[in-house]
Amino acid sequence: MTNLPLTTRVEFIVELARRLHEYGTAAPRLEASIILVAQRLGLNCDPLSTPTSIIMSFSQVDDGVGGLAETTQVLRLPPGEVNLKSLCLVDEIADQVISGKLELAEGRRRLREVGLSKPSLPATMLVLVAYAVASACVAAILLTGWAGVATAGCIGLATGITALAASKRPHIAAAFEAISALLATIIATLVAVYLVPIQVRSVVVASLIILLPGMSLTAAVRELSSQDLVSGTARMAGAMAVLLKLAFGTVAATQVCALFGLVPPAVPLQAIPAWTEWVAVPLAALTFAITFRSPLRFFPIVIAAVIAGYICTRVGGAYVSAAFGVFAGGLLLGAASNVFARFFQRPGALIREPGIILLVPGSIGFRTLSFVFERDVMLGIDTGITLVTLLVALVAGLLFGDLLVPPRRKL
């Protein structure tokens, strides 16, 4: 394929980069994948990926040394969202093109088809149910009691409906997180005041679990640790913006409710049967597989990865410290994702991304800003230090996992 016109090869690489970015690939892995594909096609490529853009300079390979750039492509893109099924399809198409089983033009056409495909109505309804079930499961893990679990499930469904509306209306999308946090807090407060006492803060955190940017914070720290400074800084700023909107929505709703005399009573942690947690975790794992749109045949592996990461966190936290538990979970998932990628020849992100969702400290970041907004600065600083500690522990675990089992695939 190295004898094909430069334009044909560049068009395929640009389309591949667009799809990888669209489906939530972090900058270091995206850049490494693009460089590898370009080399296989006889090109030198210098990519620069950020959460909202990709810049790529191409030149012909000349005795192993690249000359001046012959063409430069600049893509302006919205931040990507994790879609594991589409990521698998893109990875498979790239493999077929590199191996010569698929022509470049046909590969580019298939990449465009993947990008243009829309989820069916049943798939959309399934995602809405997953929002509700995930919120209810996390509420059970947080010991909010049965009333809190039911409330979180209802709020999670409302959040899913809001997300669906935001995907079709740009003016709603800009304030989507703030609107969701506002609605969640108001509904939880009304339930606590008029129906049954519940732990409002924990229920709100559980109902917003899908929106918390814990994975973005983790990806940002990992990019910074990999010296991908531009992308890491931009991703960190984006995650902080989401946290600010969520915290503002919660605090604004609390103030509005207080203005009307709606102040929920304090409720202690409520004991629920021990078996509830071990039902909630697999159910939550199933909903994460649905939300991240994992391929159906890999659902058992995805669910097992989430459960394994959670067990590592619980055991490590119980016997050593919370940070060690998160480190152990990250180490296990980082190594397991590379083993999976080697064995199945598919992206390790299939189990790495859903697996760390219960490890990422997004809820702690949310609580940190909530405390600051409520003028409890010292508690906010203390919680912020915990956030940084857990982020570093998780990223260190993932990096050590790569050392334990070196990745053979870039994704």
C-alpha positions as a Markdown table, in Angstrom:
| # | Residue | x | y | z |
|---|---|---|---|---|
| 1 | Met | 0.0 | 0.0 | 0.0 |
| 2 | Thr | 3.0 | 2.3 | 0.2 |
| 3 | Asn | 2.8 | 2.9 | -3.5 |
| 4 | Leu | -0.7 | 4.3 | -3.3 |
| 5 | Pro | -1.1 | 8.1 | -3.8 |
| 6 | Leu | -0.3 | 10.2 | -0.7 |
| 7 | Thr | -3.8 | 11.7 | -0.6 |
| 8 | Thr | -5.4 | 8.3 | -0.4 |
| 9 | Arg | -3.2 | 7.2 | 2.5 |
| 10 | Val | -3.6 | 10.5 | 4.4 |
| 11 | Glu | -7.4 | 10.4 | 4.0 |
| 12 | Phe | -7.6 | 7.0 | 5.6 |
| 13 | Ile | -5.4 | 8.0 | 8.5 |
| 14 | Val | -7.4 | 11.2 | 9.1 |
| 15 | Glu | -10.6 | 9.3 | 9.1 |
| 16 | Leu | -9.1 | 6.7 | 11.5 |
| 17 | Ala | -7.9 | 9.5 | 13.9 |
| 18 | Arg | -11.4 | 11.1 | 13.8 |
| 19 | Arg | -13.1 | 7.9 | 14.8 |
| 20 | Leu | -10.6 | 7.0 | 17.5 |
| 21 | His | -11.1 | 10.5 | 19.0 |
| 22 | Glu | -14.8 | 10.3 | 18.7 |
| 23 | Tyr | -14.9 | 7.1 | 20.7 |
| 24 | Gly | -13.0 | 8.4 | 23.7 |
| 25 | Thr | -9.4 | 7.3 | 23.0 |
| 26 | Ala | -6.9 | 9.1 | 25.2 |
| 27 | Ala | -4.2 | 11.2 | 23.5 |
| 28 | Pro | -1.2 | 9.0 | 24.1 |
| 29 | Arg | -2.9 | 5.9 | 22.8 |
| 30 | Leu | -4.4 | 7.7 | 19.9 |
| 31 | Glu | -1.1 | 9.3 | 18.8 |
| 32 | Ala | 0.7 | 6.0 | 19.2 |
| 33 | Ser | -1.9 | 4.2 | 17.0 |
| 34 | Ile | -1.8 | 6.9 | 14.3 |
| 35 | Ile | 2.0 | 6.8 | 14.2 |
| 36 | Leu | 2.0 | 3.0 | 13.9 |
| 37 | Val | -0.6 | 2.9 | 11.1 |
| 38 | Ala | 1.2 | 5.7 | 9.2 |
| 39 | Gln | 4.4 | 3.8 | 9.3 |
| 40 | Arg | 2.7 | 0.7 | 7.9 |
| 41 | Leu | 1.4 | 2.8 | 5.1 |
| 42 | Gly | 4.9 | 4.3 | 4.3 |
| 43 | Leu | 4.4 | 7.7 | 5.9 |
| 44 | Asn | 5.9 | 9.7 | 8.8 |
| 45 | Cys | 3.2 | 11.3 | 10.9 |
| 46 | Asp | 3.6 | 13.8 | 13.7 |
| 47 | Pro | 0.2 | 14.0 | 15.5 |
| 48 | Leu | -0.9 | 16.3 | 18.3 |
| 49 | Ser | -4.2 | 15.3 | 19.9 |
| 50 | Thr | -6.2 | 17.3 | 22.4 |
| 51 | Pro | -9.7 | 16.7 | 23.7 |
| 52 | Thr | -11.1 | 19.1 | 21.1 |
| 53 | Ser | -8.7 | 18.9 | 18.1 |
| 54 | Ile | -6.1 | 16.8 | 16.2 |
| 55 | Ile | -3.2 | 18.2 | 14.2 |
| 56 | Met | -1.3 | 15.8 | 11.9 |
| 57 | Ser | 1.7 | 16.5 | 9.7 |
| 58 | Phe | 2.6 | 13.9 | 7.1 |
| 59 | Ser | 5.7 | 13.2 | 5.0 |
| 60 | Gln | 6.9 | 10.3 | 2.9 |
| 61 | Val | 9.3 | 7.8 | 4.4 |
| 62 | Asp | 12.7 | 8.3 | 2.8 |
| 63 | Asp | 15.3 | 5.7 | 3.9 |
| 64 | Gly | 13.8 | 5.7 | 7.4 |
| 65 | Val | 14.2 | 9.5 | 7.8 |
| 66 | Gly | 11.2 | 11.8 | 7.3 |
| 67 | Gly | 11.7 | 15.0 | 5.5 |
| 68 | Leu | 9.7 | 18.2 | 5.7 |
| 69 | Ala | 5.9 | 17.9 | 6.1 |
| 70 | Glu | 4.2 | 17.5 | 2.7 |
| 71 | Thr | 0.7 | 18.1 | 4.1 |
| 72 | Thr | -0.8 | 19.0 | 7.4 |
| 73 | Gln | -4.4 | 18.2 | 8.5 |
| 74 | Val | -6.2 | 20.1 | 11.3 |
| 75 | Leu | -9.4 | 18.6 | 12.8 |
| 76 | Arg | -11.7 | 20.5 | 15.1 |
| 77 | Leu | -13.7 | 17.9 | 17.1 |
| 78 | Pro | -16.0 | 17.8 | 20.1 |
| 79 | Pro | -14.8 | 15.9 | 23.1 |
| 80 | Gly | -15.2 | 12.1 | 22.5 |
| 81 | Glu | -17.4 | 9.7 | 24.5 |
| 82 | Val | -16.5 | 6.1 | 25.2 |
| 83 | Asn | -18.2 | 3.8 | 22.8 |
| 84 | Leu | -16.5 | 0.4 | 23.0 |
| 85 | Lys | -18.5 | -1.4 | 20.3 |
| 86 | Ser | -17.6 | 1.3 | 17.7 |
| 87 | Leu | -14.0 | 1.4 | 19.0 |
| 88 | Cys | -13.8 | -2.4 | 18.3 |
| 89 | Leu | -15.1 | -2.0 | 14.8 |
| 90 | Val | -12.6 | 0.8 | 14.1 |
| 91 | Asp | -9.8 | -1.3 | 15.5 |
| 92 | Glu | -10.8 | -4.2 | 13.3 |
| 93 | Ile | -11.0 | -2.1 | 10.2 |
| 94 | Ala | -7.5 | -0.7 | 10.8 |
| 95 | Asp | -6.1 | -4.2 | 11.3 |
| 96 | Gln | -7.7 | -5.4 | 8.1 |
| 97 | Val | -6.2 | -2.5 | 6.1 |
| 98 | Ile | -2.7 | -2.9 | 7.7 |
| 99 | Ser | -2.7 | -6.7 | 6.9 |
| 100 | Gly | -3.8 | -6.0 | 3.3 |
| 101 | Lys | -7.2 | -7.7 | 3.6 |
| 102 | Leu | -9.0 | -4.5 | 2.9 |
| 103 | Glu | -8.3 | -1.7 | 0.4 |
| 104 | Leu | -7.7 | 1.8 | 1.8 |
| 105 | Ala | -10.7 | 3.3 | 0.0 |
| 106 | Glu | -13.0 | 0.6 | 1.3 |
| 107 | Gly | -11.5 | 0.9 | 4.8 |
| 108 | Arg | -12.2 | 4.6 | 4.8 |
| 109 | Arg | -15.8 | 4.0 | 3.6 |
| 110 | Arg | -16.4 | 1.6 | 6.4 |
| 111 | Leu | -14.9 | 4.0 | 9.0 |
| 112 | Arg | -17.4 | 6.6 | 7.8 |
| 113 | Glu | -20.2 | 4.1 | 8.1 |
| 114 | Val | -19.3 | 3.4 | 11.7 |
| 115 | Gly | -19.3 | 7.1 | 12.4 |
| 116 | Leu | -22.7 | 7.7 | 10.7 |
| 117 | Ser | -24.4 | 4.8 | 12.5 |
| 118 | Lys | -27.0 | 5.7 | 15.1 |
| 119 | Pro | -28.2 | 3.6 | 18.0 |
| 120 | Ser | -31.6 | 1.9 | 17.5 |
| 121 | Leu | -34.6 | 2.7 | 19.6 |
| 122 | Pro | -34.3 | -0.4 | 21.8 |
| 123 | Ala | -30.6 | 0.3 | 22.4 |
| 124 | Thr | -31.5 | 3.9 | 23.5 |
| 125 | Met | -34.2 | 2.6 | 25.8 |
| 126 | Leu | -31.8 | 0.1 | 27.3 |
| 127 | Val | -29.3 | 2.9 | 28.0 |
| 128 | Leu | -32.1 | 4.8 | 29.8 |
| 129 | Val | -32.8 | 1.8 | 32.0 |
| 130 | Ala | -29.0 | 1.4 | 32.6 |
| 131 | Tyr | -28.9 | 5.0 | 34.0 |
| 132 | Ala | -31.6 | 4.1 | 36.5 |
| 133 | Val | -30.2 | 0.8 | 37.6 |
| 134 | Ala | -26.6 | 2.1 | 37.9 |
| 135 | Ser | -27.8 | 4.9 | 40.1 |
| 136 | Ala | -29.8 | 2.5 | 42.3 |
| 137 | Cys | -26.9 | 0.1 | 42.6 |
| 138 | Val | -24.4 | 2.8 | 43.6 |
| 139 | Ala | -27.0 | 4.1 | 46.2 |
| 140 | Ala | -27.1 | 0.6 | 47.7 |
| 141 | Ile | -23.2 | 0.5 | 47.8 |
| 142 | Leu | -23.3 | 3.8 | 49.6 |
| 143 | Leu | -25.7 | 2.4 | 52.3 |
| 144 | Thr | -28.6 | 4.9 | 51.6 |
| 145 | Gly | -31.3 | 2.4 | 52.6 |
| 146 | Trp | -34.1 | 1.0 | 50.4 |
| 147 | Ala | -35.8 | 4.4 | 50.1 |
| 148 | Gly | -32.6 | 6.0 | 49.0 |
| 149 | Val | -32.0 | 3.2 | 46.4 |
| 150 | Ala | -35.5 | 3.7 | 45.0 |
| 151 | Thr | -35.1 | 7.5 | 44.9 |
| 152 | Ala | -31.7 | 7.3 | 43.2 |
| 153 | Gly | -33.1 | 4.9 | 40.6 |
| 154 | Cys | -35.9 | 7.3 | 39.7 |
| 155 | Ile | -33.5 | 10.3 | 39.6 |
| 156 | Gly | -31.1 | 8.2 | 37.4 |
| 157 | Leu | -33.9 | 7.6 | 34.9 |
| 158 | Ala | -34.7 | 11.4 | 34.9 |
| 159 | Thr | -31.0 | 12.1 | 34.3 |
| 160 | Gly | -31.0 | 9.6 | 31.3 |
| 161 | Ile | -34.0 | 11.3 | 29.8 |
| 162 | Thr | -32.3 | 14.7 | 30.2 |
| 163 | Ala | -29.1 | 13.3 | 28.6 |
| 164 | Leu | -31.2 | 12.1 | 25.6 |
| 165 | Ala | -32.8 | 15.5 | 25.2 |
| 166 | Ala | -29.4 | 17.2 | 25.5 |
| 167 | Ser | -28.0 | 15.0 | 22.7 |
| 168 | Lys | -30.6 | 16.4 | 20.3 |
| 169 | Arg | -30.6 | 20.1 | 21.5 |
| 170 | Pro | -27.3 | 21.9 | 21.7 |
| 171 | His | -28.7 | 24.7 | 23.9 |
| 172 | Ile | -29.6 | 22.1 | 26.6 |
| 173 | Ala | -26.3 | 20.3 | 26.2 |
| 174 | Ala | -24.2 | 23.3 | 27.3 |
| 175 | Ala | -26.0 | 23.3 | 30.7 |
| 176 | Phe | -26.8 | 19.6 | 30.9 |
| 177 | Glu | -24.7 | 18.8 | 34.0 |
| 178 | Ala | -26.1 | 21.7 | 36.0 |
| 179 | Ile | -29.7 | 20.9 | 35.0 |
| 180 | Ser | -29.2 | 17.3 | 36.0 |
| 181 | Ala | -27.7 | 18.2 | 39.4 |
| 182 | Leu | -30.5 | 20.8 | 40.0 |
| 183 | Leu | -33.2 | 18.3 | 39.3 |
| 184 | Ala | -31.5 | 15.5 | 41.3 |
| 185 | Thr | -31.2 | 17.7 | 44.4 |
| 186 | Ile | -34.7 | 19.1 | 44.2 |
| 187 | Ile | -36.3 | 15.6 | 43.8 |
| 188 | Ala | -34.2 | 14.1 | 46.6 |
| 189 | Thr | -35.0 | 17.0 | 48.9 |
| 190 | Leu | -38.8 | 16.7 | 48.2 |
| 191 | Val | -38.7 | 13.0 | 48.9 |
| 192 | Ala | -36.8 | 13.5 | 52.1 |
| 193 | Val | -39.2 | 16.3 | 53.3 |
| 194 | Tyr | -42.6 | 14.9 | 52.2 |
| 195 | Leu | -42.2 | 11.1 | 51.7 |
| 196 | Val | -39.5 | 9.4 | 53.7 |
| 197 | Pro | -36.2 | 10.6 | 55.3 |
| 198 | Ile | -33.2 | 9.8 | 53.0 |
| 199 | Gln | -29.5 | 10.8 | 52.9 |
| 200 | Val | -29.9 | 13.5 | 50.3 |
| 201 | Arg | -26.2 | 14.0 | 49.6 |
| 202 | Ser | -25.4 | 10.3 | 49.0 |
| 203 | Val | -28.5 | 9.8 | 46.9 |
| 204 | Val | -27.6 | 12.8 | 44.7 |
| 205 | Val | -24.0 | 11.5 | 44.3 |
| 206 | Ala | -25.4 | 8.0 | 43.3 |
| 207 | Ser | -28.0 | 9.4 | 40.9 |
| 208 | Leu | -25.3 | 11.5 | 39.1 |
| 209 | Ile | -22.6 | 8.7 | 39.0 |
| 210 | Ile | -22.7 | 8.4 | 35.2 |
| 211 | Leu | -22.1 | 12.2 | 34.8 |
| 212 | Leu | -19.2 | 12.5 | 37.3 |
| 213 | Pro | -15.9 | 13.1 | 35.3 |
| 214 | Gly | -13.8 | 10.6 | 37.3 |
| 215 | Met | -12.6 | 8.9 | 34.1 |
| 216 | Ser | -11.7 | 12.3 | 32.6 |
| 217 | Leu | -9.7 | 13.3 | 35.7 |
| 218 | Thr | -7.9 | 9.9 | 35.6 |
| 219 | Ala | -7.1 | 10.3 | 31.9 |
| 220 | Ala | -5.9 | 13.8 | 32.4 |
| 221 | Val | -3.5 | 12.7 | 35.2 |
| 222 | Arg | -2.3 | 9.8 | 33.0 |
| 223 | Glu | -1.7 | 12.1 | 30.1 |
| 224 | Leu | 0.3 | 14.5 | 32.2 |
| 225 | Ser | 2.3 | 11.7 | 33.6 |
| 226 | Ser | 3.1 | 10.6 | 30.0 |
| 227 | Gln | 4.3 | 14.2 | 29.2 |
| 228 | Asp | 1.2 | 14.8 | 27.0 |
| 229 | Leu | 1.0 | 18.2 | 28.7 |
| 230 | Val | -1.3 | 20.0 | 26.3 |
| 231 | Ser | -4.0 | 17.3 | 26.2 |
| 232 | Gly | -3.6 | 16.5 | 29.9 |
| 233 | Thr | -4.1 | 20.2 | 30.9 |
| 234 | Ala | -7.1 | 20.7 | 28.6 |
| 235 | Arg | -8.7 | 17.4 | 29.8 |
| 236 | Met | -8.2 | 18.4 | 33.4 |
| 237 | Ala | -9.8 | 21.8 | 32.7 |
| 238 | Gly | -12.7 | 20.2 | 31.0 |
| 239 | Ala | -13.3 | 17.8 | 33.9 |
| 240 | Met | -13.1 | 20.6 | 36.4 |
| 241 | Ala | -15.7 | 22.5 | 34.3 |
| 242 | Val | -18.1 | 19.6 | 34.5 |
| 243 | Leu | -17.5 | 19.3 | 38.3 |
| 244 | Leu | -18.2 | 23.0 | 38.7 |
| 245 | Lys | -21.5 | 22.7 | 36.8 |
| 246 | Leu | -22.6 | 19.7 | 38.9 |
| 247 | Ala | -21.6 | 21.4 | 42.2 |
| 248 | Phe | -23.3 | 24.6 | 41.2 |
| 249 | Gly | -26.5 | 22.9 | 40.2 |
| 250 | Thr | -26.6 | 21.0 | 43.6 |
| 251 | Val | -25.8 | 24.1 | 45.7 |
| 252 | Ala | -28.3 | 26.2 | 43.8 |
| 253 | Ala | -31.0 | 23.7 | 44.3 |
| 254 | Thr | -30.2 | 23.4 | 48.0 |
| 255 | Gln | -30.5 | 27.2 | 48.3 |
| 256 | Val | -33.8 | 27.3 | 46.5 |
| 257 | Cys | -35.2 | 24.6 | 48.6 |
| 258 | Ala | -34.0 | 26.3 | 51.8 |
| 259 | Leu | -35.7 | 29.5 | 50.6 |
| 260 | Phe | -39.0 | 27.7 | 50.6 |
| 261 | Gly | -38.3 | 26.0 | 54.0 |
| 262 | Leu | -37.5 | 22.6 | 52.5 |
| 263 | Val | -34.6 | 21.4 | 54.7 |
| 264 | Pro | -34.2 | 17.6 | 54.8 |
| 265 | Pro | -33.6 | 16.1 | 58.2 |
| 266 | Ala | -30.2 | 14.5 | 59.0 |
| 267 | Val | -30.3 | 10.7 | 58.4 |
| 268 | Pro | -27.6 | 8.3 | 59.6 |
| 269 | Leu | -26.2 | 5.5 | 57.4 |
| 270 | Gln | -28.9 | 2.8 | 57.1 |
| 271 | Ala | -27.9 | -0.9 | 57.4 |
| 272 | Ile | -29.0 | -3.1 | 54.6 |
| 273 | Pro | -28.4 | -6.9 | 54.2 |
| 274 | Ala | -24.8 | -7.8 | 53.3 |
| 275 | Trp | -25.9 | -9.6 | 50.2 |
| 276 | Thr | -27.3 | -6.4 | 48.7 |
| 277 | Glu | -23.8 | -5.1 | 47.9 |
| 278 | Trp | -22.9 | -8.3 | 46.1 |
| 279 | Val | -26.0 | -8.1 | 44.0 |
| 280 | Ala | -25.5 | -4.3 | 43.4 |
| 281 | Val | -22.0 | -4.6 | 42.1 |
| 282 | Pro | -22.6 | -7.2 | 39.3 |
| 283 | Leu | -25.8 | -5.2 | 38.3 |
| 284 | Ala | -23.8 | -2.0 | 38.2 |
| 285 | Ala | -21.1 | -3.8 | 36.1 |
| 286 | Leu | -23.8 | -4.9 | 33.7 |
| 287 | Thr | -25.1 | -1.3 | 33.4 |
| 288 | Phe | -21.6 | 0.0 | 32.8 |
| 289 | Ala | -21.2 | -2.5 | 30.0 |
| 290 | Ile | -24.4 | -1.2 | 28.5 |
| 291 | Thr | -23.6 | 2.5 | 29.0 |
| 292 | Phe | -20.2 | 2.1 | 27.4 |
| 293 | Arg | -21.8 | 0.1 | 24.6 |
| 294 | Ser | -19.5 | -2.9 | 25.0 |
| 295 | Pro | -19.9 | -5.7 | 22.4 |
| 296 | Leu | -22.4 | -8.3 | 23.7 |
| 297 | Arg | -20.0 | -11.2 | 23.4 |
| 298 | Phe | -17.6 | -9.5 | 25.8 |
| 299 | Phe | -20.2 | -8.7 | 28.5 |
| 300 | Pro | -19.1 | -11.5 | 30.9 |
| 301 | Ile | -15.4 | -10.3 | 30.7 |
| 302 | Val | -16.5 | -6.7 | 31.3 |
| 303 | Ile | -18.6 | -7.6 | 34.3 |
| 304 | Ala | -15.8 | -9.8 | 35.8 |
| 305 | Ala | -13.4 | -6.9 | 35.4 |
| 306 | Val | -15.6 | -4.4 | 37.2 |
| 307 | Ile | -16.2 | -6.9 | 40.1 |
| 308 | Ala | -12.4 | -7.8 | 40.3 |
| 309 | Gly | -11.5 | -4.1 | 40.5 |
| 310 | Tyr | -14.1 | -3.4 | 43.2 |
| 311 | Ile | -12.9 | -6.4 | 45.3 |
| 312 | Cys | -9.3 | -5.2 | 45.1 |
| 313 | Thr | -10.4 | -1.8 | 46.2 |
| 314 | Arg | -12.5 | -3.1 | 49.1 |
| 315 | Val | -9.9 | -5.6 | 50.4 |
| 316 | Gly | -7.0 | -3.2 | 50.0 |
| 317 | Gly | -8.9 | -0.4 | 51.7 |
| 318 | Ala | -9.9 | -2.7 | 54.6 |
| 319 | Tyr | -6.5 | -4.0 | 55.3 |
| 320 | Val | -4.1 | -1.3 | 54.2 |
| 321 | Ser | -5.6 | 2.1 | 53.0 |
| 322 | Ala | -8.0 | 3.4 | 50.5 |
| 323 | Ala | -5.2 | 4.6 | 48.3 |
| 324 | Phe | -3.6 | 1.2 | 48.3 |
| 325 | Gly | -6.9 | -0.4 | 47.4 |
| 326 | Val | -7.3 | 1.9 | 44.4 |
| 327 | Phe | -3.7 | 1.2 | 43.4 |
| 328 | Ala | -4.2 | -2.5 | 43.6 |
| 329 | Gly | -7.4 | -2.3 | 41.5 |
| 330 | Gly | -5.7 | -0.2 | 38.9 |
| 331 | Leu | -2.7 | -2.6 | 38.7 |
| 332 | Leu | -5.0 | -5.6 | 38.2 |
| 333 | Leu | -7.1 | -3.9 | 35.6 |
| 334 | Gly | -4.1 | -2.4 | 33.7 |
| 335 | Ala | -2.4 | -5.8 | 33.5 |
| 336 | Ala | -5.6 | -7.7 | 32.7 |
| 337 | Ser | -6.5 | -5.3 | 29.9 |
| 338 | Asn | -3.1 | -6.0 | 28.2 |
| 339 | Val | -3.6 | -9.7 | 28.6 |
| 340 | Phe | -7.0 | -9.4 | 27.1 |
| 341 | Ala | -5.7 | -7.4 | 24.2 |
| 342 | Arg | -3.0 | -9.9 | 23.5 |
| 343 | Phe | -5.3 | -12.9 | 23.6 |
| 344 | Phe | -8.4 | -11.6 | 21.8 |
| 345 | Gln | -6.6 | -9.1 | 19.5 |
| 346 | Arg | -9.1 | -6.4 | 20.5 |
| 347 | Pro | -8.6 | -3.1 | 22.4 |
| 348 | Gly | -7.7 | -3.5 | 26.1 |
| 349 | Ala | -10.0 | -0.5 | 26.7 |
| 350 | Leu | -12.9 | -3.0 | 26.5 |
| 351 | Ile | -12.3 | -4.1 | 30.1 |
| 352 | Arg | -10.0 | -1.2 | 31.3 |
| 353 | Glu | -12.6 | 1.6 | 30.9 |
| 354 | Pro | -15.6 | -0.1 | 32.5 |
| 355 | Gly | -13.4 | -1.7 | 35.1 |
| 356 | Ile | -12.1 | 1.5 | 36.6 |
| 357 | Ile | -15.5 | 3.2 | 36.8 |
| 358 | Leu | -16.0 | 2.2 | 40.5 |
| 359 | Leu | -12.3 | 3.1 | 41.3 |
| 360 | Val | -12.2 | 6.6 | 39.9 |
| 361 | Pro | -12.7 | 9.4 | 42.5 |
| 362 | Gly | -15.2 | 11.5 | 40.6 |
| 363 | Ser | -17.6 | 11.6 | 43.5 |
| 364 | Ile | -14.9 | 12.9 | 45.8 |
| 365 | Gly | -14.2 | 15.8 | 43.3 |
| 366 | Phe | -17.9 | 16.6 | 43.3 |
| 367 | Arg | -17.9 | 16.6 | 47.2 |
| 368 | Thr | -14.8 | 18.8 | 47.2 |
| 369 | Leu | -16.4 | 21.6 | 45.1 |
| 370 | Ser | -19.7 | 21.2 | 47.0 |
| 371 | Phe | -17.9 | 21.9 | 50.3 |
| 372 | Val | -16.2 | 24.9 | 48.8 |
| 373 | Phe | -19.4 | 26.3 | 47.4 |
| 374 | Glu | -20.9 | 25.9 | 50.9 |
| 375 | Arg | -18.0 | 27.9 | 52.4 |
| 376 | Asp | -16.6 | 24.8 | 54.3 |
| 377 | Val | -13.2 | 25.5 | 52.8 |
| 378 | Met | -11.1 | 23.4 | 55.2 |
| 379 | Leu | -13.2 | 20.3 | 54.6 |
| 380 | Gly | -13.1 | 21.0 | 50.9 |
| 381 | Ile | -9.3 | 21.2 | 51.0 |
| 382 | Asp | -9.1 | 18.0 | 53.0 |
| 383 | Thr | -11.4 | 16.2 | 50.5 |
| 384 | Gly | -9.4 | 17.7 | 47.6 |
| 385 | Ile | -6.2 | 16.2 | 49.0 |
| 386 | Thr | -7.9 | 12.8 | 49.2 |
| 387 | Leu | -9.0 | 13.3 | 45.5 |
| 388 | Val | -5.4 | 13.9 | 44.4 |
| 389 | Thr | -4.1 | 10.9 | 46.4 |
| 390 | Leu | -6.6 | 8.5 | 44.9 |
| 391 | Leu | -6.0 | 9.9 | 41.4 |
| 392 | Val | -2.3 | 9.4 | 41.7 |
| 393 | Ala | -2.8 | 5.9 | 43.1 |
| 394 | Leu | -5.1 | 4.9 | 40.3 |
| 395 | Val | -2.8 | 6.2 | 37.6 |
| 396 | Ala | 0.2 | 4.6 | 39.2 |
| 397 | Gly | -1.6 | 1.3 | 39.3 |
| 398 | Leu | -2.5 | 1.5 | 35.6 |
| 399 | Leu | 1.1 | 2.4 | 34.7 |
| 400 | Phe | 2.5 | -0.4 | 36.8 |
| 401 | Gly | 0.0 | -2.7 | 35.1 |
| 402 | Asp | 1.6 | -1.8 | 31.8 |
| 403 | Leu | 5.0 | -2.6 | 33.2 |
| 404 | Leu | 3.8 | -5.9 | 34.6 |
| 405 | Val | 2.3 | -6.9 | 31.2 |
| 406 | Pro | 3.6 | -4.7 | 28.4 |
| 407 | Pro | 0.9 | -3.8 | 25.9 |
| 408 | Arg | 1.3 | -5.2 | 22.4 |
| 409 | Arg | -1.6 | -3.1 | 21.1 |
| 410 | Lys | -1.8 | 0.6 | 21.3 |
| 411 | Leu | -5.5 | 0.7 | 22.2 |
